[in-house]
Amino acid sequence: MYGGATVDAAVEGLLPGDPSFALVPALAAAVIVALLILLGPAMPRSVLATLGPIGVVLIGLALAGTPGAGDGAVLYVWPVLWSAFFFGRRGAVGILLWIGLVHAVVLLSLPAVSSYPGRWLDVMVSSTVVAIVVLTLVARNDELLEELAEQARTDALTGLLNRRGFEERAAVELARSRREQSWMAVVAFDLDYFKRINDEWGHDVGDHVLVRTGQVLIEHAREFDVVARFGGEEFVVMLPGADPRAAHAFAERVRDALASAATGGLPSVRTSAGILARVAPGQLEPLLHGADSALYEAKRAGRDRVIMVEHPPELGVALGARL
């Protein structure tokens, strides 16, 4: 903004036939450019917020020092863009009020022939329209970014969290578990012989089975449980506050529901599950590794069962006890 004003003043000074203009605002803009180059990254946000109002004052001084009804008022658009984009609605309202005041003072200082009310109205309407457009675009951009972020955290097929979304939610729940010194359980599910379903029924049916599995998990989970699909036929559920007995009961309910009579023309499925439960666990990865270890033990033991480990692998104690 200030660099553009400096260049504009320099070019106008070289153009033949242009009226003389106030030199002080141009020099001030050049000084501010130098300061921003040297100190800009270190400046606090509160200082950067003043750049818009300062720019308005410099533009007003330039207009007051330029004879005739010129078109320099278009420069007010720059501080409006700056304040509305970086400081939101409050910045936009503040800069518009400041422009209204400064420009009114400028017009009152000019000869009557150059200070008719329409000049003030033109500036205010134009600046307001620019502020509204900027705020609208920023809001839409924020919505788009939020939507993209949500998509990045969500499994497209089942609507459950993906691994990234699971890890973000899990970090919050783990922090709460450490604060409250409460139980935390992770249950890893893997559909048994899922490849056979794809081979015998087709991939479309396989996809519907995965969707149904996600629905069963949601139906049996609590509102604050964290349910995710990690990929393929593997699902993971974090159960805040669940001790080993509660986690095992949840896994068995899910296993029974999936093995019940087929619904909607879909085949019933069997699932294996592995559980690790601890009090106030420190990290997520040991929980996941422990639950995976138990899951693979369930697979090796013949599938269609729930296995629990009482300690994560890094502690050197892995108990594969079928419950």
Order of alpha helices (4+ residues) and beta strands (2+ residues): alpha-alpha-alpha-alpha-alpha-alpha-alpha-beta-alpha-alpha-beta-beta-alpha-beta-alpha-beta-beta
